[in-house]
Amino acid sequence: MLNLIWENEQDKIEITDELFDKIKLSIEKALEYEEFTDDCEISLTFVDNDAIREINSNARGKESATDVLSFPMLETDEDGTLIIYDEDIVDGRVLLGDIVISAQRAQEQAEEFGHSLVREMCFLAVHSVLHLLGYDHERSAEEEKIQFEKQDEILNILGITR
């Protein structure tokens, strides 16, 4: 079971109960799709462009307002299999990591791509969960293809389409 701890640290985009529920459902579906059945915990924070720019600069040395940042807690072996150590489990839950979404950038991208904010936020959440589970589209073109196909499949299962 997922324990999703979340905070809204921005005031530019309203995070409605309906929007949050869809995001949480998307995260749960991504875990289910990847057959991750351990009780787990994910931290989700909504920020604005200024805040994510600062986090991106501090964490990655990139001076831009990105849409989402993922901070995985688990390591993977050379095959991409998650390695879960005892210290990764707190109160019986595997600590998967942190997701930071710029709600402001998500709204901009939704408008740019011509779909809903719900679709964009759910896409970013699924994208980030896959990062927490060891996927990294920046490692290779093949891994990028796999990660993006999985994202589309998960959102299609949920009926969250463009």
C-alpha positions in Angstrom: 0.0 0.0 0.0 1.2 3.5 -0.9 1.6 6.1 1.8 1.7 9.4 -0.2 2.9 12.4 1.8 2.2 15.6 0.0 2.6 19.3 0.3 1.5 22.2 -1.8 4.2 24.9 -1.6 2.8 27.1 -4.4 -0.2 29.4 -4.9 -0.3 29.8 -8.6 -2.3 26.6 -9.6 -5.1 25.2 -7.5 -4.5 21.6 -6.5 -8.1 20.4 -6.2 -9.2 17.2 -4.5 -10.1 15.8 -7.9 -6.7 16.6 -9.3 -4.9 15.2 -6.3 -7.0 12.0 -6.4 -6.1 11.5 -10.1 -2.4 12.0 -9.4 -2.5 9.6 -6.5 -4.3 7.0 -8.7 -1.7 7.4 -11.4 1.1 6.8 -8.9 -0.6 3.7 -7.6 -1.2 2.4 -11.1 2.4 2.9 -12.0 3.5 0.9 -9.0 1.0 -1.8 -9.8 2.1 -1.8 -13.5 5.7 -2.3 -12.4 4.6 -5.0 -10.0 6.0 -3.2 -7.0 3.9 -4.7 -4.2 5.8 -3.7 -1.1 4.2 -1.1 1.2 6.0 2.1 0.3 6.2 5.8 0.9 6.6 8.6 -1.6 6.9 12.3 -0.9 5.2 14.6 -3.4 5.6 18.4 -3.4 4.0 20.9 -5.7 6.0 24.1 -6.2 6.2 27.0 -8.7 8.7 27.7 -11.4 11.0 29.8 -9.2 11.2 27.1 -6.5 11.9 24.2 -9.0 14.5 26.3 -10.8 16.3 26.7 -7.4 16.0 23.0 -6.6 17.2 22.1 -10.1 20.2 24.4 -9.8 21.1 23.1 -6.3 20.6 19.4 -7.1 21.6 19.1 -10.7 23.5 22.3 -11.5 20.9 23.2 -14.2 19.6 26.8 -14.2 16.2 26.2 -15.6 12.6 25.7 -14.4 11.9 22.1 -15.2 8.6 20.3 -14.9 9.4 17.5 -12.5 12.3 16.3 -10.4 12.7 12.8 -9.0 14.9 11.9 -6.1 15.1 8.1 -5.8 16.0 6.6 -2.5 16.8 3.1 -3.7 19.8 1.9 -5.6 19.7 -0.4 -8.6 22.1 -3.1 -9.7 23.6 -3.2 -13.2 20.5 -4.9 -14.6 18.3 -2.1 -13.2 16.8 -4.3 -10.4 16.0 -2.3 -7.3 18.2 -3.1 -4.2 16.3 -2.6 -1.0 18.4 -2.5 2.2 17.1 -2.6 5.7 17.7 1.1 6.1 15.4 1.7 3.1 12.5 0.4 5.2 10.9 2.7 7.9 7.7 1.6 9.8 7.4 -1.3 7.4 7.4 0.9 4.3 10.0 1.1 1.6 11.0 4.7 1.2 11.0 5.1 -2.6 11.9 8.8 -2.8 10.7 12.3 -3.5 8.8 13.9 -6.4 8.7 17.6 -7.0 6.3 18.9 -9.6 6.2 22.5 -10.8 2.4 23.0 -11.0 3.0 26.2 -12.9 5.2 24.5 -15.5 2.7 21.7 -15.7 -0.1 24.2 -16.6 2.1 25.8 -19.2 2.9 22.5 -20.8 -0.8 21.4 -20.7 -1.7 24.5 -22.7 1.3 24.0 -25.0 0.4 20.4 -25.8 -3.3 21.0 -25.9 -4.5 18.7 -23.2 -5.7 19.0 -19.6 -3.8 19.9 -16.5 -5.0 16.6 -15.1 -3.3 14.7 -17.9 -0.1 16.7 -17.6 0.2 16.3 -13.8 -0.6 12.5 -14.1 2.0 12.1 -16.8 4.6 13.9 -14.7 3.7 11.8 -11.6 4.0 8.5 -13.6 7.2 9.7 -15.2 8.7 10.4 -11.8 7.5 7.1 -10.2 9.3 5.2 -13.0 12.5 7.2 -12.1 12.0 6.2 -8.5 11.8 2.6 -9.6 15.1 2.8 -11.5 14.3 4.0 -15.0 16.4 6.7 -16.4 15.6 8.0 -19.9 18.8 9.9 -19.9 21.0 6.8 -19.8 20.2 5.6 -23.4 17.8 6.0 -26.3 16.5 2.4 -25.6 15.8 3.2 -22.0 14.0 6.4 -23.0 11.9 4.4 -25.4 10.9 1.9 -22.8 10.2 4.5 -20.1 8.0 6.6 -22.4 6.1 3.6 -23.7 5.4 2.5 -20.2 4.2 6.0 -19.3 1.7 6.0 -22.2 0.5 2.5 -21.4 -0.2 3.4 -17.7 -2.0 6.5 -18.6 -4.0 4.7 -21.3 -5.1 2.0 -18.8 -6.4 4.9 -16.6 -8.1 6.5 -19.6 -6.0 9.7 -19.1 -5.2 10.6 -22.7 -4.3 13.6 -24.7 
